[in-house]
Amino acid sequence: MSVNSAEQGRPLDVVLVKGGRTKIRYEAELVADDGTRIAVRAPWAGVGVRDFGFVRFEPGDVFTEYYWRDRWYAVKEVRDASGALKGWYCDITRPATLSGTELVVEDLDLDLWRSADGTDVRRLDEDEFAESGLADTDPEAATAAVAALDELEAFATVAGGLESLLA
């Protein structure tokens, strides 16, 4: 289902679920939907500034987010208020579902960051993933999640790798 020009820009609610509960819900604008990959754009949805030490997300930042119906991750291109690229924040998730105006994504704890210049690629929250117990409760999902993180890291460590997913 490709998005036509009349649908482009329509509002969607992105619903991030974690542990069976809604972690965050925010409004985004539909950019594209080719039937497999959905792209949306949204301002930073957090309250105030979130400083990770290696990047700060803050009011004015714009996220162009890419979700797949057949992949276990989401890639979020992060730009500051002036449009300068900060980097890519990648969530390991179950494949996304779009129903009506809700884009629902289940967060599986693992994340990856790649800085704009490509010099900083880091795996995040592996301890949270281990503590989640997913390997015991859903071993197939846990295996898919780790494989997705490995795949994203491989893309992130070559020039143009992540960008090739988004083209």
C-alpha positions, 0 to 999 in steps of 0.5 A: 500500500503505497502512500498517495499525495493525499495521504502524505502529511496525514497525522498518525499516532506512534504508540511505543509499547514495552512490557505490554504497556504503552511507554509513549504515544505521540503524534507524527506526520506520515511521510511515506508508506510503500507497504513494507516500510513506513516513514513518519516525521515528528518533533522530539516527543520527550519532556525537556532534554534527554542527555545520554552523554553521547547525544542530547535529544531536546525540544526543536529536534526532529525525528524522521522515523522508519518502521518496517512491517517485516523487520525487527527494528526501527531507524530514527534519523535525528536532526537538530532545530537547524536541520543539522544531522545528529545521528541515528537512534535505532530501536530493536522492535517487533515488526510494526503494525499500522491500523487506521491512524495508529502505528504500533511498535513493541520495543524489545529493549535493545538499541543502537546509536550511530553519530552523524560522522560515523565515528561513534557506533554503540550498542545500548541497553543489552543489560535491560534486554537480558533482564527482560527475560525475553530469552526465556519467555519468547526465545524466537523473538529474543533470537530475532532481536539479537540478529536485528541488532547485529544487522543494524550494527553491520549497516552502521559501521560502513559508510552509507550503510544506514542511509541505504536502508532509508533511501 
